Amino acid sequence: MGKFKAIILITLLCVFVGLFAACAETPGNSTEIPGNSTDLPTNTVIDGDLSFTELSDGTYEVKAAKIGLTGDLVIPSTYNGKSVTKVGVFYGSQNAFTSVTIPDSVTEIATQAFHEMHGLKSVTFGKGLKKICNYAFSGCQIDSLVFPKGFNYIGRNAFTRNTKLNYVYLPDSVNFIGYDAFYDNGYCILEEIHYEGTSQQWEQINIEKLAIPSDISIICLGIDS
């Protein structure tokens, strides 16, 4: 009987030592976004309010590193000596930007990047922007959109329910406008979209169903041949 008790005591001691060792692991082995228990990928670094993830081509994607960010957001054009080419997710009920400035280095704005930021009133796109993904600015209050020359892709629901939107300028490089991209839910005051190209060019754009409400006029600024 005494031998049996000894075995039990030894087993309990081993368990206790194992638990103690696990709790005493050196801190810093994993990096976490503040307020988030999800470990960051090894190619992601937090720098202040932002996180930077190195992409396969050696450039960086930038995202919010925490919730509760406010004010005017200016996306940096470089990090660690390399270009920032993609804007990732900043959305969240506690992130309340009033304006966003995108540098020339950025070519893509990710899905839901600024989704449901109801206080976002203005966005300035850099010259290098090519693509805006699904729901990127849905539910914002942006009043005008001027896309740069060379821009070509507007994802589905990208600007849906922007109830303050009153001016849109599209370059003739646009080749895709996704489903419900400018759907207004009956509240948008947008009446016209100004298009750099001709009506013939406009007809060549891949425009999905309901991308643009039927009561919005397309003003083609180019001269048809």
MDAnalysis code that builds the backbone (N, CA, C; Angstrom):
import MDAnalysis as mda
import numpy as np

u = mda.Universe.empty(675, n_residues=225, atom_resindex=np.repeat(np.arange(225), 3), trajectory=True)
u.add_TopologyAttr("name", ["N", "CA", "C"] * 225)
u.add_TopologyAttr("resid", np.arange(1, 226))
u.add_TopologyAttr("resname", ["MET", "GLY", "LYS", "PHE", "LYS", "ALA", "ILE", "ILE", "LEU", "ILE", "THR", "LEU", "LEU", "CYS", "VAL", "PHE", "VAL", "GLY", "LEU", "PHE", "ALA", "ALA", "CYS", "ALA", "GLU", "THR", "PRO", "GLY", "ASN", "SER", "THR", "GLU", "ILE", "PRO", "GLY", "ASN", "SER", "THR", "ASP", "LEU", "PRO", "THR", "ASN", "THR", "VAL", "ILE", "ASP", "GLY", "ASP", "LEU", "SER", "PHE", "THR", "GLU", "LEU", "SER", "ASP", "GLY", "THR", "TYR", "GLU", "VAL", "LYS", "ALA", "ALA", "LYS", "ILE", "GLY", "LEU", "THR", "GLY", "ASP", "LEU", "VAL", "ILE", "PRO", "SER", "THR", "TYR", "ASN", "GLY", "LYS", "SER", "VAL", "THR", "LYS", "VAL", "GLY", "VAL", "PHE", "TYR", "GLY", "SER", "GLN", "ASN", "ALA", "PHE", "THR", "SER", "VAL", "THR", "ILE", "PRO", "ASP", "SER", "VAL", "THR", "GLU", "ILE", "ALA", "THR", "GLN", "ALA", "PHE", "HIS", "GLU", "MET", "HIS", "GLY", "LEU", "LYS", "SER", "VAL", "THR", "PHE", "GLY", "LYS", "GLY", "LEU", "LYS", "LYS", "ILE", "CYS", "ASN", "TYR", "ALA", "PHE", "SER", "GLY", "CYS", "GLN", "ILE", "ASP", "SER", "LEU", "VAL", "PHE", "PRO", "LYS", "GLY", "PHE", "ASN", "TYR", "ILE", "GLY", "ARG", "ASN", "ALA", "PHE", "THR", "ARG", "ASN", "THR", "LYS", "LEU", "ASN", "TYR", "VAL", "TYR", "LEU", "PRO", "ASP", "SER", "VAL", "ASN", "PHE", "ILE", "GLY", "TYR", "ASP", "ALA", "PHE", "TYR", "ASP", "ASN", "GLY", "TYR", "CYS", "ILE", "LEU", "GLU", "GLU", "ILE", "HIS", "TYR", "GLU", "GLY", "THR", "SER", "GLN", "GLN", "TRP", "GLU", "GLN", "ILE", "ASN", "ILE", "GLU", "LYS", "LEU", "ALA", "ILE", "PRO", "SER", "ASP", "ILE", "SER", "ILE", "ILE", "CYS", "LEU", "GLY", "ILE", "ASP", "SER"])
u.atoms.positions = np.array([
    [0.842, -1.210, 0.000],
    [0.000, 0.000, 0.000],
    [0.868, 1.248, 0.000],
    [1.989, 1.213, 0.838],
    [2.887, 2.350, 0.891],
    [3.544, 2.610, -0.452],
    [3.879, 1.517, -1.154],
    [4.494, 1.649, -2.477],
    [3.542, 2.307, -3.464],
    [2.255, 1.962, -3.389],
    [1.239, 2.538, -4.273],
    [1.131, 4.042, -4.045],
    [1.136, 4.454, -2.749],
    [1.064, 5.880, -2.437],
    [2.282, 6.616, -2.966],
    [3.421, 5.983, -2.904],
    [4.651, 6.611, -3.386],
    [4.573, 6.868, -4.885],
    [4.024, 5.905, -5.622],
    [3.873, 6.054, -7.086],
    [2.965, 7.233, -7.408],
    [1.854, 7.334, -6.653],
    [0.906, 8.429, -6.869],
    [1.582, 9.776, -6.609],
    [2.368, 9.860, -5.504],
    [3.049, 11.107, -5.165],
    [4.051, 11.507, -6.241],
    [4.782, 10.525, -6.746],
    [5.769, 10.807, -7.798],
    [5.082, 11.306, -9.067],
    [3.949, 10.667, -9.425],
    [3.196, 11.069, -10.623],
    [2.710, 12.506, -10.494],
    [2.130, 12.850, -9.319],
    [1.636, 14.211, -9.084],
    [2.773, 15.229, -9.137],
    [3.931, 14.836, -8.620],
    [5.082, 15.727, -8.638],
    [5.531, 16.018, -10.067],
    [5.514, 15.007, -10.909],
    [5.906, 15.177, -12.312],
    [4.956, 16.121, -13.037],
    [3.667, 15.944, -12.779],
    [2.666, 16.815, -13.404],
    [2.880, 18.259, -12.982],
    [3.124, 18.464, -11.681],
    [3.333, 19.816, -11.146],
    [4.554, 20.472, -11.791],
    [5.643, 19.707, -11.894],
    [6.874, 20.238, -12.499],
    [6.652, 20.611, -13.956],
    [5.874, 19.781, -14.676],
    [5.584, 20.065, -16.083],
    [4.793, 21.340, -16.255],
    [3.797, 21.517, -15.385],
    [2.980, 22.733, -15.453],
    [3.804, 23.964, -15.121],
    [4.668, 23.851, -14.123],
    [5.506, 24.977, -13.732],
    [6.440, 25.380, -14.872],
    [7.001, 24.383, -15.559],
    [7.925, 24.661, -16.660],
    [7.218, 25.354, -17.807],
    [5.969, 24.941, -18.082],
    [5.201, 25.552, -19.174],
    [4.904, 27.007, -18.873],
    [4.596, 27.308, -17.588],
    [4.276, 28.685, -17.205],
    [5.515, 29.559, -17.178],
    [6.668, 28.948, -17.016],
    [7.900, 29.710, -16.864],
    [8.662, 29.878, -18.164],
    [8.035, 29.558, -19.314],
    [8.696, 29.712, -20.599],
    [9.109, 31.157, -20.806],
    [10.220, 31.350, -21.475],
    [10.732, 32.691, -21.720],
    [9.730, 33.511, -22.516],
    [9.320, 34.720, -22.035],
    [8.370, 35.551, -22.776],
    [9.004, 36.057, -24.054],
    [8.137, 36.367, -25.036],
    [8.626, 36.898, -26.300],
    [8.726, 35.862, -27.397],
    [8.400, 34.610, -27.086],
    [8.438, 33.587, -28.119],
    [7.354, 33.777, -29.161],
    [6.235, 34.427, -28.808],
    [5.174, 34.730, -29.766],
    [4.820, 36.200, -29.664],
    [4.501, 36.795, -30.790],
    [4.135, 38.210, -30.847],
    [2.656, 38.322, -31.106],
    [1.967, 39.092, -30.291],
    [0.529, 39.192, -30.408],
    [0.088, 40.617, -30.662],
    [-0.947, 40.788, -31.465],
    [-1.563, 42.090, -31.626],
    [-2.194, 42.460, -30.295],
    [-1.958, 43.665, -29.796],
    [-2.566, 44.057, -28.514],
    [-4.062, 43.832, -28.517],
    [-4.565, 43.160, -27.488],
    [-5.994, 42.909, -27.393],
    [-6.455, 41.737, -28.222],
    [-5.517, 41.039, -28.856],
    [-5.884, 39.919, -29.717],
    [-5.002, 38.736, -29.355],
    [-5.601, 37.583, -29.104],
    [-4.840, 36.414, -28.669],
    [-4.234, 35.633, -29.823],
    [-4.482, 36.087, -31.068],
    [-3.967, 35.372, -32.236],
    [-2.505, 35.723, -32.477],
    [-1.640, 34.733, -32.540],
    [-0.230, 34.973, -32.799],
    [-0.039, 35.538, -34.192],
    [0.920, 36.457, -34.312],
    [1.235, 37.036, -35.610],
    [2.095, 36.078, -36.424],
    [1.979, 36.129, -37.760],
    [2.895, 35.348, -38.599],
    [4.328, 35.831, -38.377],
    [5.280, 34.995, -38.676],
    [6.679, 35.348, -38.456],
    [7.128, 36.484, -39.354],
    [6.403, 36.731, -40.467],
    [6.793, 37.808, -41.386],
    [6.045, 39.109, -41.099],
    [5.442, 39.235, -39.922],
    [4.694, 40.430, -39.534],
    [5.340, 41.103, -38.329],
    [5.432, 42.426, -38.395],
    [6.036, 43.212, -37.330],
    [5.086, 44.331, -36.932],
    [4.903, 44.540, -35.630],
    [4.101, 45.660, -35.137],
    [5.000, 46.861, -34.930],
    [4.572, 47.994, -35.469],
    [5.314, 49.245, -35.304],
    [4.314, 50.333, -34.927],
    [4.181, 50.606, -33.649],
    [3.208, 51.587, -33.181],
    [1.785, 51.100, -33.382],
    [0.980, 51.898, -34.076],
    [-0.421, 51.558, -34.319],
    [-0.613, 50.636, -35.514],
    [0.464, 50.371, -36.238],
    [0.358, 49.623, -37.490],
    [1.131, 48.309, -37.419],
    [0.709, 47.363, -38.253],
    [1.474, 46.127, -38.426],
    [1.852, 46.004, -39.891],
    [3.016, 45.460, -40.147],
    [3.534, 45.331, -41.504],
    [3.856, 43.862, -41.783],
    [3.283, 43.353, -42.857],
    [3.512, 41.968, -43.250],
    [4.260, 41.936, -44.577],
    [5.390, 41.265, -44.601],
    [6.170, 41.181, -45.830],
    [5.492, 40.224, -46.803],
    [5.305, 40.681, -48.037],
    [4.664, 39.884, -49.075],
    [5.707, 39.094, -49.854],
    [5.234, 38.215, -50.740],
    [6.139, 37.322, -51.471],
    [7.113, 38.066, -52.380],
    [6.733, 39.281, -52.798],
    [7.624, 40.046, -53.679],
    [8.570, 40.964, -52.908],
    [8.551, 40.858, -51.578],
    [9.456, 41.651, -50.767],
    [8.902, 42.992, -50.331],
    [7.729, 43.378, -50.842],
    [7.084, 44.612, -50.400],
    [6.222, 44.316, -49.173],
    [5.510, 45.345, -48.670],
    [4.764, 45.177, -47.432],
    [3.277, 45.487, -47.572],
    [2.493, 44.758, -46.772],
    [1.084, 45.068, -46.555],
    [0.963, 45.697, -45.178],
    [0.186, 46.786, -45.064],
    [0.017, 47.460, -43.786],
    [-1.408, 47.267, -43.285],
    [-1.550, 47.036, -41.981],
    [-2.859, 46.866, -41.342],
    [-2.865, 47.622, -40.016],
    [-4.053, 47.691, -39.409],
    [-4.138, 48.230, -38.054],
    [-3.586, 47.195, -37.081],
    [-2.815, 47.657, -36.090],
    [-2.280, 46.747, -35.090],
    [-3.174, 46.678, -33.861],
    [-4.139, 47.578, -33.761],
    [-5.038, 47.575, -32.610],
    [-6.306, 48.336, -32.952],
    [-7.321, 48.174, -32.118],
    [-8.566, 48.892, -32.288],
    [-8.493, 50.218, -31.535],
    [-9.456, 51.090, -31.801],
    [-9.496, 52.367, -31.107],
    [-8.729, 53.475, -31.798],
    [-8.318, 53.269, -33.056],
    [-7.583, 54.302, -33.788],
    [-8.558, 55.351, -34.316],
    [-8.159, 56.605, -34.280],
    [-9.034, 57.695, -34.713],
    [-8.240, 58.730, -35.504],
    [-8.977, 59.698, -36.066],
    [-8.331, 60.825, -36.727],
    [-8.081, 60.605, -38.202],
    [-7.019, 61.231, -38.699],
    [-6.665, 61.173, -40.121],
    [-5.562, 60.138, -40.321],
    [-5.848, 59.127, -41.124],
    [-4.891, 58.048, -41.369],
    [-4.074, 58.348, -42.620],
    [-2.763, 58.387, -42.467],
    [-1.850, 58.548, -43.613],
    [-1.031, 57.265, -43.727],
    [-1.263, 56.523, -44.787],
    [-0.555, 55.255, -45.000],
    [0.891, 55.553, -45.408],
    [1.872, 54.943, -44.748],
    [3.272, 55.173, -45.142],
    [3.579, 54.518, -46.486],
    [4.479, 55.103, -47.234],
    [4.828, 54.561, -48.552],
    [5.915, 53.496, -48.466],
    [6.672, 53.507, -47.377],
    [7.743, 52.519, -47.219],
    [7.796, 52.015, -45.784],
    [8.380, 50.849, -45.627],
    [8.681, 50.305, -44.304],
    [9.949, 49.464, -44.415],
    [10.851, 49.657, -43.513],
    [12.096, 48.884, -43.505],
    [12.827, 48.999, -44.843],
    [12.715, 50.176, -45.461],
    [13.415, 50.423, -46.713],
    [12.739, 49.852, -47.955],
    [11.542, 49.260, -47.798],
    [10.835, 48.666, -48.935],
    [9.439, 49.272, -49.076],
    [8.889, 49.184, -50.265],
    [7.603, 49.818, -50.562],
    [6.444, 49.141, -49.850],
    [5.478, 49.954, -49.428],
    [4.190, 49.443, -48.945],
    [3.250, 49.435, -50.143],
    [2.845, 48.252, -50.585],
    [2.060, 48.129, -51.813],
    [0.611, 47.714, -51.593],
    [0.273, 47.297, -50.369],
    [-1.089, 46.833, -50.112],
    [-1.598, 47.374, -48.784],
    [-2.848, 47.849, -48.787],
    [-3.502, 48.279, -47.556],
    [-4.418, 47.163, -47.098],
    [-4.165, 46.621, -45.924],
    [-4.974, 45.537, -45.388],
    [-6.145, 46.049, -44.570],
    [-6.553, 45.278, -43.574],
    [-7.786, 45.556, -42.834],
    [-7.551, 46.562, -41.705],
    [-8.344, 47.639, -41.703],
    [-8.364, 48.638, -40.643],
    [-9.737, 48.731, -39.997],
    [-10.732, 48.051, -40.559],
    [-12.105, 48.250, -40.111],
    [-12.326, 47.727, -38.696],
    [-13.375, 48.227, -38.074],
    [-13.744, 47.826, -36.725],
    [-14.561, 48.930, -36.089],
    [-15.521, 48.578, -35.276],
    [-16.426, 49.567, -34.707],
    [-15.689, 50.588, -33.848],
    [-14.496, 50.232, -33.374],
    [-13.743, 51.154, -32.529],
    [-12.626, 51.880, -33.282],
    [-12.509, 51.662, -34.581],
    [-11.569, 52.414, -35.400],
    [-12.357, 53.470, -36.158],
    [-12.083, 54.733, -35.870],
    [-12.936, 55.809, -36.377],
    [-12.122, 56.873, -37.103],
    [-11.640, 56.533, -38.291],
    [-10.904, 57.507, -39.086],
    [-11.866, 58.468, -39.774],
    [-11.431, 59.718, -39.931],
    [-12.235, 60.700, -40.659],
    [-11.733, 60.872, -42.087],
    [-10.449, 60.588, -42.312],
    [-9.893, 60.651, -43.668],
    [-8.778, 59.626, -43.809],
    [-8.543, 59.207, -45.056],
    [-7.482, 58.248, -45.355],
    [-6.711, 58.743, -46.568],
    [-5.389, 58.759, -46.467],
    [-4.531, 59.141, -47.585],
    [-3.689, 57.943, -47.983],
    [-3.816, 57.550, -49.251],
    [-3.104, 56.381, -49.787],
    [-1.916, 56.870, -50.612],
    [-0.697, 56.398, -50.344],
    [0.475, 56.856, -51.108],
    [0.547, 56.244, -52.504],
    [1.421, 56.793, -53.337],
    [1.576, 56.312, -54.715],
    [2.083, 54.876, -54.779],
    [2.739, 54.405, -53.728],
    [3.314, 53.054, -53.729],
    [2.259, 51.953, -53.681],
    [1.079, 52.259, -53.144],
    [0.043, 51.241, -52.930],
    [-0.673, 50.913, -54.239],
    [-0.759, 49.618, -54.554],
    [-1.458, 49.167, -55.758],
    [-2.793, 48.507, -55.458],
    [-2.999, 48.065, -54.205],
    [-4.226, 47.326, -53.870],
    [-4.740, 47.679, -52.475],
    [-6.065, 47.802, -52.368],
    [-6.730, 47.978, -51.081],
    [-7.571, 46.736, -50.836],
    [-7.349, 46.071, -49.733],
    [-7.880, 44.732, -49.493],
    [-9.377, 44.707, -49.188],
    [-9.944, 43.511, -49.248],
    [-11.346, 43.272, -48.896],
    [-11.632, 43.755, -47.474],
    [-12.702, 44.539, -47.325],
    [-13.176, 45.065, -46.043],
    [-12.149, 45.952, -45.338],
    [-11.270, 46.569, -46.090],
    [-10.207, 47.376, -45.482],
    [-10.755, 48.440, -44.538],
    [-11.793, 49.166, -44.977],
    [-12.387, 50.231, -44.164],
    [-13.903, 50.043, -44.046],
    [-14.330, 48.818, -44.075],
    [-15.737, 48.438, -44.032],
    [-16.443, 49.009, -42.795],
    [-17.589, 49.658, -43.026],
    [-18.458, 50.169, -41.957],
    [-17.790, 51.227, -41.084],
    [-16.841, 51.968, -41.624],
    [-16.303, 53.121, -40.895],
    [-17.201, 54.316, -41.182],
    [-18.229, 54.460, -40.388],
    [-19.275, 55.438, -40.674],
    [-18.794, 56.881, -40.600],
    [-17.682, 57.123, -39.944],
    [-17.171, 58.480, -39.845],
    [-16.172, 58.853, -40.929],
    [-15.837, 57.896, -41.799],
    [-14.847, 58.152, -42.851],
    [-15.473, 58.989, -43.962],
    [-14.980, 60.229, -44.108],
    [-15.600, 61.186, -45.024],
    [-14.794, 61.437, -46.291],
    [-13.506, 61.166, -46.269],
    [-12.710, 61.432, -47.469],
    [-11.580, 60.420, -47.608],
    [-11.253, 60.118, -48.854],
    [-10.136, 59.232, -49.155],
    [-9.399, 59.789, -50.369],
    [-8.081, 59.823, -50.281],
    [-7.236, 60.290, -51.376],
    [-6.415, 59.120, -51.877],
    [-6.592, 58.793, -53.161],
    [-5.891, 57.653, -53.750],
    [-4.576, 58.102, -54.379],
    [-3.521, 57.288, -54.197],
    [-2.240, 57.561, -54.829],
    [-2.241, 57.174, -56.295],
    [-1.233, 57.599, -57.009],
    [-1.159, 57.396, -58.458],
    [-0.969, 55.933, -58.855],
    [-0.466, 55.111, -57.938],
    [-0.170, 53.724, -58.296],
    [-1.308, 52.748, -58.083],
    [-2.434, 53.198, -57.561],
    [-3.524, 52.284, -57.209],
    [-4.121, 51.613, -58.443],
    [-4.266, 50.291, -58.368],
    [-4.833, 49.502, -59.473],
    [-6.139, 48.814, -59.091],
    [-6.259, 48.412, -57.829],
    [-7.374, 47.529, -57.459],
    [-7.924, 47.859, -56.076],
    [-9.267, 47.923, -55.994],
    [-9.965, 48.052, -54.722],
    [-10.860, 46.824, -54.580],
    [-10.675, 46.054, -53.529],
    [-11.365, 44.767, -53.386],
    [-12.753, 44.912, -52.756],
    [-13.439, 43.784, -52.618],
    [-14.825, 43.746, -52.158],
    [-15.012, 44.411, -50.791],
    [-16.080, 45.196, -50.668],
    [-16.494, 45.821, -49.404],
    [-15.416, 46.735, -48.799],
    [-14.463, 47.182, -49.576],
    [-13.346, 47.949, -49.023],
    [-13.793, 49.223, -48.307],
    [-14.782, 49.922, -48.882],
    [-15.262, 51.175, -48.293],
    [-16.782, 51.160, -48.102],
    [-17.364, 50.017, -47.963],
    [-18.820, 49.947, -47.802],
    [-19.236, 50.539, -46.463],
    [-20.342, 51.286, -46.477],
    [-20.873, 51.843, -45.243],
    [-20.153, 53.078, -44.734],
    [-19.301, 53.695, -45.552],
    [-18.615, 54.922, -45.163],
    [-19.448, 56.141, -45.574],
    [-18.908, 57.337, -45.357],
    [-19.608, 58.563, -45.733],
    [-18.743, 59.432, -46.641],
    [-18.009, 58.793, -47.537],
    [-17.123, 59.498, -48.455],
    [-17.949, 60.348, -49.421],
    [-17.527, 61.593, -49.628],
    [-18.329, 62.474, -50.480],
    [-17.876, 62.502, -51.933],
    [-16.612, 62.204, -52.212],
    [-16.145, 62.205, -53.596],
    [-15.048, 61.173, -53.797],
    [-14.969, 60.644, -55.008],
    [-13.980, 59.632, -55.368],
    [-13.329, 60.017, -56.683],
    [-12.016, 60.190, -56.669],
    [-11.260, 60.466, -57.886],
    [-10.193, 59.386, -58.018],
    [-10.374, 58.514, -59.001],
    [-9.466, 57.389, -59.192],
    [-8.336, 57.785, -60.136],
    [-7.108, 57.314, -59.893],
    [-5.964, 57.724, -60.708],
    [-5.932, 57.045, -62.069],
    [-5.214, 57.648, -62.977],
    [-4.967, 57.052, -64.281],
    [-4.264, 55.706, -64.083],
    [-4.712, 54.684, -64.779],
    [-4.125, 53.354, -64.636],
    [-4.905, 52.447, -63.710],
    [-5.805, 53.027, -62.906],
    [-6.652, 52.227, -62.017],
    [-7.603, 51.380, -62.858],
    [-7.864, 50.115, -62.432],
    [-8.667, 49.265, -63.311],
    [-9.727, 48.373, -62.658],
    [-9.756, 48.239, -61.329],
    [-10.649, 47.217, -60.755],
    [-11.365, 47.741, -59.512],
    [-12.709, 47.681, -59.542],
    [-13.538, 48.011, -58.377],
    [-14.300, 46.755, -57.979],
    [-14.047, 46.247, -56.803],
    [-14.658, 44.999, -56.357],
    [-16.124, 45.132, -55.977],
    [-16.742, 44.015, -55.693],
    [-18.166, 43.970, -55.339],
    [-18.423, 44.708, -54.025],
    [-19.489, 45.502, -54.020],
    [-19.917, 46.254, -52.828],
    [-18.815, 47.178, -52.290],
    [-17.892, 47.559, -53.145],
    [-16.740, 48.349, -52.692],
    [-17.147, 49.668, -52.047],
    [-18.184, 50.312, -52.594],
    [-18.621, 51.610, -52.068],
    [-20.125, 51.620, -51.766],
    [-20.686, 50.471, -51.550],
    [-22.117, 50.407, -51.279],
    [-22.457, 51.159, -49.995],
    [-23.609, 51.825, -49.991],
    [-24.141, 52.558, -48.842],
    [-23.250, 53.718, -48.393],
    [-22.533, 54.343, -49.347],
    [-21.870, 55.609, -49.049],
    [-22.895, 56.709, -49.285],
    [-23.620, 57.037, -48.268],
    [-24.809, 57.888, -48.408],
    [-24.492, 59.348, -48.716],
    [-23.236, 59.778, -48.540],
    [-22.851, 61.161, -48.824],
    [-22.175, 61.326, -50.182],
    [-22.005, 60.231, -50.899],
    [-21.265, 60.268, -52.160],
    [-21.987, 61.117, -53.209],
    [-21.293, 62.148, -53.721],
    [-21.923, 63.037, -54.703],
    [-21.076, 63.256, -55.955],
    [-19.823, 62.729, -55.964],
    [-18.978, 62.910, -57.156],
    [-18.068, 61.706, -57.332],
    [-18.017, 61.175, -58.570],
    [-17.128, 60.061, -58.904],
    [-16.472, 60.340, -60.246],
    [-15.145, 60.194, -60.296],
    [-14.402, 60.322, -61.551],
    [-13.633, 59.026, -61.788],
    [-13.877, 58.409, -62.950],
    [-13.221, 57.155, -63.319],
    [-12.324, 57.374, -64.533],
    [-11.085, 56.849, -64.517],
    [-10.216, 56.942, -65.690],
    [-10.629, 55.922, -66.746],
    [-10.125, 56.099, -67.970],
    [-10.504, 55.177, -69.038],
    [-9.795, 53.829, -68.925],
    [-8.948, 53.658, -67.917],
    [-8.266, 52.383, -67.695],
    [-9.128, 51.376, -66.931],
    [-10.254, 51.804, -66.366],
    [-11.129, 50.901, -65.606],
    [-11.658, 49.801, -66.521],
    [-11.545, 48.538, -66.069],
    [-12.053, 47.434, -66.897],
    [-13.006, 46.497, -66.154],
    [-13.217, 46.746, -64.837],
    [-14.147, 45.898, -64.087],
    [-14.788, 46.702, -62.963],
    [-16.137, 46.607, -62.874],
    [-16.889, 47.200, -61.764],
    [-17.807, 46.112, -61.229],
    [-17.590, 45.711, -59.996],
    [-18.281, 44.560, -59.437],
    [-19.707, 44.818, -58.981],
    [-20.399, 43.748, -58.728],
    [-21.796, 43.747, -58.288],
    [-22.004, 44.690, -57.103],
    [-23.014, 45.559, -57.213],
    [-23.388, 46.484, -56.132],
    [-22.262, 47.423, -55.702],
    [-21.305, 47.676, -56.585],
    [-20.158, 48.519, -56.218],
    [-20.585, 49.890, -55.718],
    [-21.598, 50.464, -56.383],
    [-22.094, 51.786, -55.993],
    [-23.563, 51.727, -55.578],
    [-23.993, 50.570, -55.118],
    [-25.384, 50.422, -54.684],
    [-25.648, 51.372, -53.529],
    [-26.760, 52.114, -53.590],
    [-26.981, 53.190, -52.633],
    [-28.049, 52.896, -51.584],
    [-28.743, 51.783, -51.710],
    [-29.781, 51.411, -50.744],
    [-30.859, 52.492, -50.618],
    [-30.996, 53.299, -51.692],
    [-32.038, 54.315, -51.726],
    [-31.683, 55.622, -51.050],
    [-30.442, 55.747, -50.537],
    [-30.080, 56.947, -49.784],
    [-28.975, 57.778, -50.435],
    [-28.226, 57.205, -51.353],
    [-27.100, 57.909, -51.956],
    [-27.581, 59.094, -52.797],
    [-26.843, 60.198, -52.724],
    [-27.227, 61.390, -53.481],
    [-26.465, 61.491, -54.803],
    [-25.665, 60.464, -55.113],
    [-24.903, 60.466, -56.363],
    [-25.843, 60.445, -57.564],
    [-25.624, 61.381, -58.481],
    [-26.464, 61.472, -59.677],
    [-25.693, 61.156, -60.949],
    [-24.371, 61.386, -60.947],
    [-23.572, 61.196, -62.158],
    [-22.232, 60.545, -61.829],
    [-21.724, 59.786, -62.794],
    [-20.353, 59.291, -62.751],
    [-19.641, 59.856, -63.964],
    [-18.545, 60.542, -63.742],
    [-17.770, 61.136, -64.835],
    [-16.681, 60.150, -65.253],
    [-16.710, 59.807, -66.542],
    [-15.801, 58.791, -67.078],
    [-14.884, 59.439, -68.110],
    [-13.586, 59.224, -67.958],
    [-12.594, 59.865, -68.813],
    [-12.716, 59.471, -70.280],
    [-13.135, 58.241, -70.542],
    [-13.152, 57.717, -71.903],
    [-14.408, 58.037, -72.694],
    [-14.562, 57.349, -73.797],
    [-15.706, 57.530, -74.680],
    [-16.825, 56.568, -74.303],
    [-17.984, 56.781, -74.893],
    [-19.102, 55.866, -74.646],
    [-18.787, 54.477, -75.210],
    [-18.006, 54.440, -76.290],
    [-17.604, 53.152, -76.858],
    [-16.713, 52.384, -75.883],
    [-15.809, 53.095, -75.260],
    [-14.938, 52.465, -74.262],
    [-15.749, 52.005, -73.041],
    [-16.703, 52.814, -72.652],
    [-17.541, 52.456, -71.505],
    [-18.270, 51.142, -71.750],
    [-18.699, 50.925, -72.952],
    [-19.426, 49.704, -73.296],
    [-18.535, 48.463, -73.184],
    [-17.229, 48.655, -73.220],
    [-16.299, 47.527, -73.166],
    [-15.954, 47.108, -71.734],
    [-16.361, 47.900, -70.755],
    [-16.047, 47.586, -69.356],
    [-16.925, 46.435, -68.867],
    [-16.343, 45.533, -68.129],
    [-17.098, 44.441, -67.518],
    [-17.799, 44.986, -66.271],
    [-19.090, 45.293, -66.402],
    [-19.868, 45.866, -65.307],
    [-20.906, 44.836, -64.858],
    [-20.776, 44.341, -63.647],
    [-21.687, 43.317, -63.165],
    [-23.061, 43.906, -62.827],
    [-24.020, 43.019, -62.705],
    [-25.402, 43.407, -62.425],
    [-25.500, 44.282, -61.186],
    [-26.269, 45.362, -61.297],
    [-26.554, 46.294, -60.203],
    [-25.307, 46.999, -59.667],
    [-24.221, 46.974, -60.426],
    [-23.005, 47.655, -59.987],
    [-23.249, 49.145, -59.821],
    [-24.038, 49.701, -60.753],
    [-24.358, 51.123, -60.722],
    [-25.874, 51.271, -60.819],
    [-26.515, 51.924, -59.863],
    [-27.974, 52.103, -59.918],
    [-28.411, 52.751, -61.231],
    [-29.561, 52.362, -61.717],
    [-30.041, 52.827, -63.029],
    [-30.302, 54.330, -63.077],
    [-30.497, 54.964, -61.929],
    [-30.782, 56.398, -61.930],
    [-29.520, 57.261, -61.894],
    [-28.351, 56.640, -61.957],
    [-27.097, 57.389, -62.023],
    [-26.673, 57.515, -63.485],
    [-26.444, 58.727, -63.943],
    [-26.043, 58.985, -65.328],
    [-24.535, 58.828, -65.488],
    [-24.114, 58.298, -66.641],
    [-22.705, 58.163, -66.960],
    [-22.331, 59.275, -67.938],
    [-21.445, 60.158, -67.531],
    [-21.005, 61.267, -68.369],
    [-19.651, 60.915, -68.968],
    [-19.626, 60.556, -70.247],
    [-18.388, 60.181, -70.919],
    [-17.716, 61.443, -71.453],
    [-16.479, 61.687, -71.031],
    [-15.778, 62.916, -71.363],
    [-14.985, 62.802, -72.657],
    [-14.753, 61.578, -73.107],
    [-14.016, 61.384, -74.356],
    [-14.909, 61.582, -75.571],
    [-14.291, 61.722, -76.724],
    [-15.034, 61.944, -77.976],
    [-15.027, 60.658, -78.794],
    [-16.213, 60.147, -79.084],
    [-16.332, 58.925, -79.879],
    [-15.827, 59.152, -81.289],
    [-15.207, 58.122, -81.840],
    [-14.689, 58.223, -83.213],
    [-15.814, 58.023, -84.220],
])
